[in-house]
């Protein structure tokens, strides 16, 4: 995985750890990148979100959520993943969006098999995929107007489990 770069970022919440946020190599990403953390009242981490924006003011192209077990953001009452709502909000798209279907697809990562759940919503320009990590963190990728290709999973580097523990 040579050439992968990291964004070193100090957490804004005093109880949160410093963290190495992964992501795709910024050299491969033609725009702005942002990260934010959702904290519980006790300071523990309930989610880490990565947002990729394109240059030219075209707004967010992709939103990646990492939600540990017990995060309230994992319980989407309407079946539409939290990250999809966040992406649409960032795009200032306030059309109502509804869950349509979800289907599991196998993706090979080296010698490992990753089962990815593709979630379809009523907004056809949104593409969404979810998978669970071995440590129970749920990863959701919501993409605007760009199908999520299997290559993308190869570029993702996991956020360390310590990030999700109380600091």
Secondary structure, DSSP 8 states (H G I E B T S, - for coil): -TT---EEE--SSTTS--EEE--S-GGG--EEEEEEEEE-TTS-EEEEEEEEEETTTTEEEEEEEEE-TT-GGG--TTSS-HHHHHHHHHTT--S---EEEEEEEEEEETTEEEEEEEEEESSTTEEEEEEE-TTS-EEEEEEESS---HHHHHH-----GGGGS--
